[in-house]
Amino acid sequence: EKRARALKAGNSMLVEVENLSKTFGDFRAVDDVSFGIERGEIIGLLGANGAGKTTTIHMVLGLITPTSGRISIFGKSMATHRGEILEKVNFTSPYSTFPFRLTVLENLKVFARIYNLKKPRERIDEQLERFGITKLRDKAISGLSSGENTRVGLCKAFMNDPELLLLDEPTAYLDPEIAWQVKNALLDAQREKGTTILYTSHNMDEVERMCKRIIFLHHGKIIAAGSPIEITQAILEEEREEPALEEVFMRVVKGKAA
């Protein structure tokens, strides 16, 4: 793979976030956050509801303008090269909505045009098969279940073969078998194409399996960063042989973390 060879050659840091803050009136949703993501990494962005995860992802996507700070992706500033960057990025969230009167195929055709894909129908059919929803191709979005809608979003996210994939709760509403397939699809993308993935999840077992590194947000600040076992030891303040992210999460939510 040409991309995999390129990953080894150049600067290993794909995303650089420096002193990122976002305020909404008197509320500071993200507070002086800094982190980097290396090419080919799968990183978990964890925290309770309201911790600043989605706001951070939306700033990385250029959907929200930071109050202060800097975001660089592919070595270029999001502030000045947004269009160029987004050609190689994709995003999905089960909480996003598609035009509900259009069919699954019609919706995906719109995104195929946005990304200027060659052989769009072939690419769409590949993704529908990948996520097991070929039979839903001509069904209106309004008739889909929450889990089916989640899978349409995943089809959209993979359509342009992104170098950077941002996922907000990618396995929400999915039954265990489909969630397992999705996790394997993410791991395959990382292994075979060097895809860099940043995602949020409330499934701690999933994060432990998928992520070599985690960024833990609490009230808009990073309170810990590192591997699952490093996060566990830092927040629980004790030696552990195995990660215990669910216990860590409960400790943070109960306000026992710094």
Secondary structure, DSSP 4 states (H G I P E B T S, - for coil): -HHHHHHHHS-SEEEEEEEEEEEETTEEEEEEEEEEEETT-EEEEE-STTSSHHHHHHHHTTSS--SEEEEEETTEETTT-HHHHHTTEEEE-TT----TTSBHHHHHHHHHHHTT-SSHHHHHHHHHHHTT-GGGTTSBGGG--HHHHHHHHHHHHHTT--SEEEEESTTTT--HHHHHHHHHHHHHHHHHH--EEEEE-S-HHHHHHH-SEEEEEETTEEEEEE-HHHHHHHHHTS--SS--HHHHHHHHHTT---
